[in-house]
Amino acid sequence: MSEEKIVVVVDDSPTVRETIAFILKAKGYEVRTATNGREGVDLIRSLHPKVVMVDGMMPEMDGFEVARQVRADPELAGITIIMLTAMGQDIDRRRASDAGVDHFLTKPFDSQEAFDLLEQAFTG
């Protein structure tokens, strides 16, 4: 599979992380996972994926900080960041936007909407 189809999933919940990875792999994506924000940033820096799907609420380094660090690194320009979170208030959406998140999906999210966002990211 081409590196162009790599998606990094960052989520501290093993169930959520593994479920998303399983579904994305079944749809033909190459998936790499990280269990926390720091690991996620390191993985993103090493792989330069096209898309990152990140949980908003994680201990130590949350998804907002992951997004800020990705956006602060010029070598990672062009990565699409999709936040998947249980936080769905307007203030959470603003925080995500301010951090550089491209798309904000509230859990439980519509899987078709997530697939549409992935396709948009990969097809331009």
VEXDREN-2710 file (C-alpha; in Angstrom, 1 decimal):
% VEXDREN-2710
k/r/px/py/pz
1/MET/0.0/0.0/0.0
2/SER/1.2/3.5/-0.8
3/GLU/2.4/5.7/2.1
4/GLU/-0.2/8.2/0.8
5/LYS/-2.9/6.0/2.6
6/ILE/-1.4/6.1/6.1
7/VAL/-3.6/7.2/8.9
8/VAL/-2.3/7.7/12.5
9/VAL/-4.9/7.1/15.2
10/VAL/-4.0/8.5/18.7
11/ASP/-6.3/7.4/21.5
12/ASP/-5.7/6.3/25.0
13/SER/-8.6/3.9/25.0
14/PRO/-7.5/0.5/23.7
15/THR/-11.0/-0.4/22.6
16/VAL/-11.6/2.8/20.7
17/ARG/-8.1/2.8/19.1
18/GLU/-8.3/-0.9/18.0
19/THR/-11.8/-0.6/16.7
20/ILE/-11.0/2.5/14.6
21/ALA/-7.8/0.8/13.3
22/PHE/-9.7/-2.4/12.4
23/ILE/-12.4/-0.5/10.5
24/LEU/-9.9/1.7/8.7
25/LYS/-7.7/-1.3/7.7
26/ALA/-10.9/-3.0/6.4
27/LYS/-11.4/0.0/4.2
28/GLY/-7.9/-0.2/2.8
29/TYR/-6.0/2.3/4.9
30/GLU/-2.7/1.6/6.4
31/VAL/-3.0/2.4/10.1
32/ARG/-0.5/3.2/12.8
33/THR/-1.6/3.7/16.4
34/ALA/-0.4/5.6/19.4
35/THR/-1.6/5.2/23.0
36/ASN/-0.9/8.7/24.1
37/GLY/-0.2/12.2/22.9
38/ARG/3.6/12.1/23.2
39/GLU/3.8/8.8/21.4
40/GLY/1.4/10.2/18.8
41/VAL/3.5/13.3/18.1
42/ASP/6.6/11.1/17.8
43/LEU/4.8/8.7/15.4
44/ILE/3.4/11.6/13.3
45/ARG/6.9/13.2/13.0
46/SER/8.4/9.9/11.9
47/LEU/5.7/8.9/9.4
48/HIS/4.4/12.2/8.0
49/PRO/0.9/10.7/7.5
50/LYS/-1.7/12.3/5.4
51/VAL/-4.3/12.1/8.2
52/VAL/-4.3/12.0/12.0
53/MET/-7.3/11.0/14.0
54/VAL/-6.8/12.1/17.6
55/ASP/-8.8/11.8/20.8
56/GLY/-9.4/15.2/22.4
57/MET/-9.3/13.9/26.0
58/MET/-6.1/12.1/27.0
59/PRO/-4.0/12.3/30.1
60/GLU/-0.7/14.2/30.1
61/MET/-0.9/15.5/26.5
62/ASP/-4.4/15.8/25.1
63/GLY/-5.5/16.0/21.4
64/PHE/-5.5/19.8/21.4
65/GLU/-1.8/19.8/22.3
66/VAL/-1.1/17.1/19.7
67/ALA/-2.7/19.3/17.1
68/ARG/-0.8/22.4/18.3
69/GLN/2.5/20.5/18.1
70/VAL/1.8/19.2/14.6
71/ARG/0.8/22.7/13.4
72/ALA/3.9/24.2/14.9
73/ASP/6.2/21.9/12.9
74/PRO/6.6/23.1/9.3
75/GLU/7.7/19.7/8.1
76/LEU/4.2/18.4/9.0
77/ALA/2.3/21.0/6.9
78/GLY/-0.6/19.6/5.0
79/ILE/-1.6/16.9/7.5
80/THR/-5.4/16.7/8.0
81/ILE/-6.2/16.5/11.7
82/ILE/-9.6/14.9/12.7
83/MET/-10.4/15.2/16.4
84/LEU/-12.7/12.4/17.8
85/THR/-14.0/13.4/21.2
86/ALA/-16.8/13.1/23.7
87/MET/-16.6/16.8/24.2
88/GLY/-19.1/18.5/21.9
89/GLN/-19.7/22.0/23.3
90/ASP/-19.1/25.1/21.2
91/ILE/-16.1/26.0/23.4
92/ASP/-14.5/22.6/22.6
93/ARG/-15.0/23.2/18.9
94/ARG/-13.4/26.6/19.2
95/ARG/-10.5/25.1/21.2
96/ALA/-10.0/22.5/18.5
97/SER/-10.1/25.1/15.7
98/ASP/-7.6/27.3/17.6
99/ALA/-5.3/24.3/18.0
100/GLY/-5.4/23.7/14.2
101/VAL/-7.8/20.8/14.0
102/ASP/-9.4/20.5/10.6
103/HIS/-12.5/18.4/11.5
104/PHE/-14.2/17.8/14.8
105/LEU/-16.4/14.7/15.3
106/THR/-18.2/14.1/18.5
107/LYS/-18.3/10.5/19.8
108/PRO/-20.2/8.5/19.0
109/PHE/-19.6/9.8/15.5
110/ASP/-21.1/8.8/12.1
111/SER/-18.6/6.4/10.5
112/GLN/-19.7/7.5/7.0
113/GLU/-18.9/11.1/7.9
114/ALA/-15.4/10.0/9.1
115/PHE/-14.9/8.0/5.8
116/ASP/-16.0/11.0/3.8
117/LEU/-13.5/13.2/5.6
118/LEU/-10.7/10.6/5.0
119/GLU/-11.5/10.5/1.3
120/GLN/-11.5/14.3/1.0
121/ALA/-8.1/14.3/2.7
122/PHE/-6.6/11.7/0.4
123/THR/-8.1/12.9/-2.9
124/GLY/-7.5/16.6/-2.3
END
